[in-house]
Amino acid sequence: MKNKPPYALSSVDNALVLLHLLRDQGQLGVTEAAEALGVVRSTAHRLLSMLVYRDFAIRDESHKYRPGPSLFVSAVEHRPTSELTRIMLPHMHALRDRSDESVQLSIRSGRWTRFIATVECTQYLRVGDRRGTVLPARAASGGRALLAELADQQLRDLYYVGEEADAAPDDEARLSQGEWNALAHSLALIRMKGYAVSLPDTEPGVRAVSVALHNEIGDAVGALSIAGPTSRMNSGTIEKLGADLLAVAQRATTGLSGYRET
């Protein structure tokens, strides 16, 4: 038997119970959540909203809450990401100071990308701390930069295309032939330019540019991104930031010489 801690935080405990319910039941309404926790609807709604904010839940068109990507995307795929963060933080601070935009570090986990570190800029209108946020790899700039590192067969192992899409385990794995062609074309352009840009509708009002980070033997171990409001991220700015990111990624290779995917 596990005993409740003597100074238990009821709000934290309630949020964790909701995570269990989402995982086990597959969906949850506000009324159902309130009854399960013994709280009023407004409290249940606030708790569920925070789970949505941190990607542990999503709210569908029927206003039901379902498990979000943070519940089924492996946290770090057994990689020592604290070491990757330690190595890259000085580069991230320098990038932030030069660009006056927020800098992000991310890794790819299958069809998803997860942010593991942020250095925020000081501008009033800025991209905030995204640590823990999970986005589809084919939409986020960091995910796209890392997908561009894969061979065609590796990509096909990730996504189900055309008739195969009926067997896809989740919506993110399911691509039409047209979507596959568009993805393949965009990844070819990323390989040519060396940097990736997020799709326009990935995060409303935000645009990001990213490059893949490599260790000394050429393995892609993460992605480095600069993100800002679309009002400041025009094509000229993106090209300049992309060149700066490529230079930083090249310099960081030496520091990443001991870093491996495990």
HELIX and SHEET records of a PDB file:
HELIX    1   1 SER A   10  GLN A   25  1                                  16    
HELIX    2   2 VAL A   30  LEU A   37  1                                   8    
HELIX    3   3 ARG A   41  TYR A   53  1                                  13    
HELIX    4   4 PRO A   69  PHE A   72  1                                   4    
HELIX    5   5 THR A   81  SER A   99  1                                  19    
HELIX    6   6 SER A  141  LEU A  147  1                                   7    
HELIX    7   7 ASP A  152  LEU A  158  1                                   7    
HELIX    8   8 GLY A  162  ALA A  167  5                                   6    
HELIX    9   9 ASP A  171  ALA A  173  5                                   3    
HELIX   10  10 GLN A  177  LYS A  193  1                                  17    
HELIX   11  11 SER A  235  GLY A  255  1                                  21    
SHEET    1   A 2 ALA A  57  ARG A  59  0                                        
SHEET    2   A 2 TYR A  65  PRO A  67 -1                                        
SHEET    1   B 6 VAL A 134  PRO A 136  0                                        
SHEET    2   B 6 TRP A 112  VAL A 119 -1                                        
SHEET    3   B 6 SER A 102  SER A 109 -1                                        
SHEET    4   B 6 ALA A 220  PRO A 229 -1                                        
SHEET    5   B 6 VAL A 206  HIS A 214 -1                                        
SHEET    6   B 6 ALA A 196  VAL A 197 -1                                        
SHEET    1   C 2 TYR A 160  VAL A 161  0                                        
SHEET    2   C 2 ARG A 174  LEU A 175  1                                        
END                                                                             
